[in-house]
Amino acid sequence: MAREIKVSVEITAKDMFRFMMYHQYTSMTGIIYIIIGMMSLGMMFYAMFNMTALYTVVMALVFFMCIIYQPIGLYLKAAQQVKNNEAFSRPITYTFRDWDIEVRQGDSHGELPWDEITKAIVTKDMLLIYNGKVRANLLPLSQLGEDRDAVLARVQEKVKNRRVRGTGKGRK
């Protein structure tokens, strides 16, 4: 029987923003935003020399909306969500056991059996453990401390038959 691994994390606005950016820009919508934004940038430069000023301004606005405004909007939404949601005001303790993950916050707690995890994703900053299409537990890698490698290995072992992406080899 493997040892229990216990870690506590606090989700900040920066962590929520990174999650939202990852979620947005790995979806089809995010990819379309990038494509439209880059095409509008090219069209803007083309229009500067070959078309009217109005067309140049319109393309600049499309570029701004797709490439600049979208991330700013996501950051503001993340900051507001963390500020207004009481669940983010206290640390969340995860205990990784052989049969499940116990999630505890204050007096509340729940258990997430390994077979209910639909996928796990490791980005350079975060471990995302999904138990549904959009329901995810966020664990910032920087807060896992010396248990980081053990947590990643346990998740890799227990979720191996489902989707596990990433290695977490980014920042330590």
C-alpha positions, 0 to 999 in steps of 0.5 A: 500500500502506497503512502498517502500524499497530503498537499494544501493549495490556495487558488489565486487570481493568477492561478484561475487566470492561467486555468481560464487561458489554458481552457480558452486557448486549447478549445476550438473557440480559442484557436479561432480567436487566434486565427482571426486575430492574426489574419486581421493583423495581416489584413490591417497591414495590407489595408494600410498601404492598399485600402481606406483608413476605415478598413485599417481601423476595422481590422485593428479593432478586430485584432484588438478584440481577439488578441488583446481584449480577450486575455484582459477580459479573462484576467478580470473575470478570474480576479472577480471569481476568486474575490467573490467566491468564498471557496477560494478564500481558504486553503484546499487540502488534497490527500492522494490515497490508493483508492481516491483523492480526499478533498477537504476545505474547512469543515467540508470534505469530499472524496473523488474516486480514481475511476471518476476522474475523466482526465488529468492535464499537467501544464507548466504551472498547474495540475488539472484533475477533471471529473467531468467535462468542465469540472476540474480541481486546480493544483498549482505546481508551485504549491505542491512543494517536495511532494510534487513528483510524488503527486504527479506520479500517483496521478499518472499511475491511477489515471493511466487508462484515461487521458493524462497529458503533460509531464509537469517538467516546466517550472519547479 
